[in-house]
C-alpha cells in the first residue's frame, strides 16, 4: 500500500482520506478490574497513516501549543515516510522522556487542541504517534547510555520527579557527575506517587530511572532538604545545585462537615494502594460504597476511575461548572464515562451531611448558573437561589486542585529571593539569586503539569552548563552557545 506522504501533490490532502484513529484501547469489561495501562501502541502502518494527516503548516500552531515546543511537523513527516528512528531522534531534541510525556500529557489541551485540523476535521493523533516513536526508539536501541567524557563537575539534583530526572539525565550525558536526592524511597515523584498505573505503568518510569542510573547518576533516597540534607553542605560538595522538589498543598473545602471521617483528599486516596511506603492515614474502604469526588481536574477523574476499580457501588463527580469547562483532558474524561463514572455538573458543595456517627451520609449542593468569566477564561458562575439538593454518599474525595507551597517555610531558603507567594525567583537560565543554585517546577511556578516540569529541568540543565563554562572561562562543561 502506498503512503499518502510519498506523493507531494496529495500529501496536504491526506487528512481527508485518513480518518483519525486512537491507539488501541483495552475493553472496559477487562480494564475496570486492574490497574494496567488501558492504551496500546500504534503498529507501524497505522503510525505512518496517522502521521500523513499532518499538513505541514508553515507556521505550525502545534509547536507553540506544546509546553516543550516540540518540533512536531518535522518528526511527523519522517514518521509518514517510515523513517522512525530519525523521527524519534528529532522528537528527542525536545525531551528525553517522550515515553513519559506522551502518556501523561493532556494533548487535547495542548498540541492537538492547537492543531489547525481541529477546527475543520479531527486533529492529528500527535500523542499516539509520539508514544509509538518513544516505544520504537527504546526497542531499537536509539536511547543508549553513551556520555561525553567526564568534565570534572559535580551537580546535585534535589527531587527525583520528572524535572529532576530530566535535568540529571541531560547533565550526565554531557559529562557531569550527578547525584539525585529525594525524600521518597522510590524515584519518580508524582509519576509513581500520584498518577494511577492505568495512566502510566511503574515499569515505564522504572525503565527511565534504570537508564539514568546506567549513565552514572547516583541516587540518595529517603533524605529531605532541611532534614538530614543541608543546602550549604550540598553547595560545598558540588559545583551547582538544581532544586526540583514537588511543592504543593491540596486545597481544602470550607463547608460544614468537611472534617468528618469519610472525607479524604485526592492524593492520599490515590496513593493508598499505589505505593509500598506506609502512609499515616487509614486506607479508605471503597467496595460497595457510594463515592463522590469533588472537582473535575485530572486527579478528580483519576479518583473516580480508581474507585470503580476498588469496587465502588457508585462513582460520581461533582463540578461547579459545566462539562465544556472541565480542566481534565477529554480522553481521561471519556475513559471514566466508559468505565461507569457519572458527573453532576453545575453543582457546588454547601455542606457534608453527618450520618450521626461521625461519618458521611451525603452532600448538600446547590445548582449554579454560568455568569461571566474568571481570570483563566473559564465560565464564571453564581448560585441559583432555592436550588439546593442532596446527593447520597458514603465517602467524599476532595480533588479541588493544589495551591503553591511557600519555600519560606524552611530556613534552607532564607538566603534565596522569593516571589509574592513564596516561590523561588529565577532568571532566564533558571538560576536563583544564589550563584550556582538553580530551580524549576512547582517550587518556582507553583503547581505544574509534567511537561512544564520537564521543560524546566531541560532548560535548567542547559543553564547550569552555561554557568559552569562562564564561571571557569572555558567550555569544559560542554555548554551549548547561548
N, C-alpha and C positions, 0 to 999 in steps of 0.2 A: 504493500500500500504506500503510495507516495504521500509525503508530508506537505501540508499546505505551505509551510515556510520555505520549501525548496523552490517555489515559483514566486519570484518577487512581484509579479503582476497581481497575484492573488493573495499575497501574504497579509495585506492590510484588511482583507475581507474575510479572513478565516473565522473571525468571531461569529459571522453569520452562518457558517457551515458547521461549526463545532459548538455543541451545547455545553455549557459549563457543567463540570462534574465535580463532586466532592470526593475526597478519599473514601475508600470503602469503610463501612461502619458496621460494627457488630450488632446483631439483632437485640432488641430491647429485652426479650424474654431471657436472653443469656446474660447480658451485661449488668442487669439490676441485681444479680446475685454475687457479683465480685467487684473488685477494685482494679481490674486490668484496664489498660488504655482501650478506649472504645473505637479509635480510628486506626485503620491500617495505612499502607503506603501505596501510592500510585505505582502501577507497573510502568515499564519504560515506554511502551506505546502510548498509554494514556497521558503520561507526563509530557511527551512530545506534542500530542494533540492539544492538550490544555495550554501549553506554553505558546503554541502557534496562534492562540487567540489574542495575544498581546499585539497591539497595532503599532508599537514602537513610536510613541508620541515624541515629537521634537522637544517638548518641554514636559517631561513626564511628571505628572502630579503624584504618582505613586511614590516617587522618591522623596518628595517633600512631605508626603503623608506618613512616611516611616520615621520613627524616632531615631533610627540608626542611619538614615539617609542611604539605605541600601541601593546599589546600582541595579535595580530590578530589571529594566529593559535589556541590559547587556546580557545578564545570565538567562533571561527568558529566550532571547534569540539563540544563544548557544544550546539551550535545552531543546528548543524546537528542532535544531539541526542534529540532535543526538550527541552533542559534544558535552557529555555530562560532567566529566572531570574538570574540563575548562570552565564550565558554568559554575561548578562548586568552588573553584579557586577564586573566581570573580566575586561570588557571594561571600566568601571568607574574608575579603578585604574589609567588609563592614563589621563582621562579628566572628569570633572564634567559637561561638556557642549556638550555631544555627539549629542544631538538633533540639536545643532547649527553647530558643526563641520561637521557633515555628510551632511549638506545642502550646506555649503559654500566651502568645500574643493574640489579642482580640483583633484580628486582621480587619474585620468589618468596621472597626472604629478607626483604622489607620490606613494602610496601603490600599486595601480593597475598597474601602469607603471612598478614597480619592481617585480610584481608577476611573478614567474617562468613560469606560463602558458601563459603569454603574448607573449612569443617567439614561442610557439608551437600550441596555440589554442587561446581562449579568456580568459582574466584574470578573477579571481573570482570577483563577484559583491560585493566588500567589502563595498563600501559606501552605497549601498542599504540595505545590511544586518545590517550595523551599525545603519542606520536610523530606521529600523524595531525594533531593540533591544532598542534603545532610546525611541521610542514611546511605546513599550510594557512595559518597566520598569516604565514609568511615569503613564501609565494607570493602572498598577497593584500595585502601591504604593511603589515600591522599593526606589524611591527617596523621602525620608522623610525630616523632619525638626529637627531631633534629633541632639543635640550638646553635646560636653563634658561640664562638669561643668565649670562655669566662672573661668578663671585663673587670672583675675585682670589686664590683659594687654590691652592697648588701641592702636589701629593701625589706621592710616589714609591712605586711598587709594585715590590717585588723578587720576581721569579718570574712567569713567563708561563704557568703552569699554570691549571687550572680555577679555583682560588681567586683567583689574581691577576687573571685576566681578568674574573671576576665583580665583584671589588672595583673594578677600574678602570672598568668599564662603568657601574656604578651611580654612582660619583663623577663621571664625565664627564657623565652625564645630568643631574646636579644642579649643573653649572656649574663644577666644579673642573678645573684644568689638570693632567692626569695623564701621567706618564712611567713606562713599564714597563721594568724592567731584567731581563735574563736571560742566563745563561751560555751557553745554547744559541743556535744561529743560526736556529732555527725555533721560533716561538711555539707553545705548546700543551702543554708539559710532557709528562707520561706519556700524554696523549691521542694524541700523534703520535710519542712516543719510548718507547713501551712496549706500547700496545694494537695488535694486528693490525688491518689495514684492513678485514677482514671483520666486525669488531665496529663500527668507526666509521671511515668514509672520511676521508682527509685533507681532502677538499673540504668536509666538514661543519664541521670546525674552522676551516679557512681562511675559510669564509664568515663565521663569527662574528668572527674576527680582523679581517677586512676591514671589517665593520660597526663594530667598536670603533675602528679607525683613522679611519673617517669621522666618528666622534664627536669627533675631535680628539686622541685618545690617541696619544702618541709612543712608539716602541719603540727601546730601545738594547740590541742583542743582542750576544752574544759577550763579555759582561763579567760578572765574578763578584765577589760581595761578599768583600772581603779581598784580592782580586787585581785591581787596577785600579778597584775600586768601594769607596769608603770610607763607612762608616756616618756618621761625623761630618760629612763633606762633604755627604752627602745631607741630613742634618738642617739644615745651614746654608743649603741651597738650596731647602728645601721646608718647608711648614707641618706636614706629617705624613708618616709612612712606614708602609707595610704590608709585612711580611715574610711571604711565602708560598711559599718555595722548597721543592722536593721535598727531603726529608731522611730518607733511609732507607738501610739497608745490607742486602744479601742474606745470609740465613743460610747457613752452611756445613755440610758434612757431615763429622763426625768419625769416620771409619771407615778402616781400611787401604785404600790405593789411591785415596783421594779426590784425590790430586794428579796422577793420570795424565792424559795429554794428551787423552784422549777424554771428559773430564768438564768440562762447561761450566755456567755459571749461566744461569738462565732469561732475565733481561733482556737480556744481550748476545746470546743466541741469537735472541730475538725481534727485536732491533734490526738484525741483520746485513743484511737486505735491506729494512728499513723506513725507514732514514734515509739521507740523502745525505751525512752527515758521516762521515768516515773514523774507524773505531774502532781501538783499539790492540791488538786481538787478531785472529788469523786467522779468517776465516769458516769454520765447520764444513761439511764436505761431508756431505750428508744422503742424496742419491739412492742408492737401493739398499741402505741401511743399516738395521740394527735399532736403533731409538731407544727408550730407556727414559726416562721422565720421572718423577722422584720428587716426590710431592706431589699434592694434589687441589684446590688453590685455582684461582681464575680464570687465573692465569698458567700453572699446570701444564696445564690443559685447552687453553689457547691454544697452548702449545708443541706439544702433540700434534697439533692441527689444522694448525699451521704445518708440522710435519714431514711430514704427509701431503701437503700442497701442494708440498713440496720433493721429493717422490718417495721418501720412506722406504719400505723394504720392510715394516717393521712399526713401529707407534707404540703403545707400551704404557705405561700409567700404573701406578705402584706406590704404594699408600697404606696406611698402618699401621692405619687404622680401616676400618669398613665403609662401604658406599655411603650409608646414611642420614646419616652424619656428614660427608660431603664439604662443605667450605666454599664450593665454587663454586656458581653458580646452576644450577638444574635445566635451564634452556633451553640453556646452554652445554654442559653435560654431554650432553644428548640430541643436540645437533648433532654433537658429537665422535663419539658412538657411531654415528650415521647415516653419518658420513664414514669410518668404518673403524677408529677407535681402540678399543683394548681396555684393560681395567683388571684389575689383580691387587690385590684388597682384602685387608685383614688380613695385611699383609706388611711387615716392617721391614728396612731395609738393615743388613747386618752387615759386608760388605766388597765392594770393587770389584775384580774379577779382572783381572790383568795378562795381556796377550797375549804377553808375552815381549819386546816391543819398545817398551815404554813406553806402549802404548795400552790400550784396553779390550777385553775379550772377554766380559764378563758381570758379573752382580751376584749376590752371595750374600745371600740374605734368610732371615728366619725368620718363621714363622707367629706371629700374635698372636691373643689372645682378649680379648673385652671384659671389663672389670672396673672397676666404679665409674664416677665421672665426674670430669672435670677442672674447673678453675676457670671455664671458659667453658660448662659444662653439656654438653659433648660426652662421648661414651663414653670412659672410660679404657681402658687396655689393658695386657696383660702378654705377655711372650714365652712361647711354648709350647715347653717343653724338647724337644730332639730333633727339631724340625720345621724344620730348615734345608733350603734347596733353592736351586738356581741358575737364573738366567734369562740367556739369551744376549743380548748387546748389543754394538754397535759404538760407540755414543755414548750417554752418560748426561747428562741435563739435570737440574740441581738447581733445583727450584721449591718450595723449603721455606718460602717466605714471607720477610718482612722484619722486621728489628729497627730500633728508632729510632736515629738517628744523633745523638749529643750535640752541642749547639751549643758546648760548651766547647772543641771542637777549634779554634775560631777566636777570636783575640783580639778580633774585632769584637763579640763577645757578652760580654765580660768585665764590662761595666757593667750587664748585664741579669740579673735574677733568673731562676734556672733551677730545675727540679724535680729529683727524685732521679735520673732517667736523663739529665738534661742538656737537657731540653726547656724552651722559654720559658714562664714563668708569666704568664698574662694575667688581667685582671679581666673583669667582665660585658660590657664594651664591647670586649673583645679588645685592650685596651691593656696593654703590658708595664710593667715597673717604671720605664721611662724615658718621661717625658711626651712624647706625640706619636708614639711608636713602637708600632705595633700588629702583631699576628701571628696566624696561623691555619694550619690544616692540619697536615702532618707535623711541622713544627717546634715545634708546641705539643702535639699529641695523639699523636705517633708515627705510624707508617704508617696512612694514612687512605684510605677509599673516596672516590670522586669526589664523591658527594653531600655527605659531611661537609665536604670542602674547599670546595665551592660554598657551603654554609651558612656556613662561617666567613668566606669572602670577603664574602658579603652582610651578615652581622652586623657585621663589621669596618668596612665602608663606612658603615653607619649610626652606629657608634661614633665614627668619625672625624668625621663631620658634627656629631655632638653635642659632641664635644670642641672642635672649632673654634668652634662657636657659643658654648659656655660660656666658652672662653678669651677671646674678644673681646666677650663680653657682648651679643651680638646674634644674629640669625637669618640673617646674610648667607650662612652656609654651607648654608642650605636644609635644616637638620636637622629631622627629624620629632620631635614631642614624645616624651619618654621614657615 
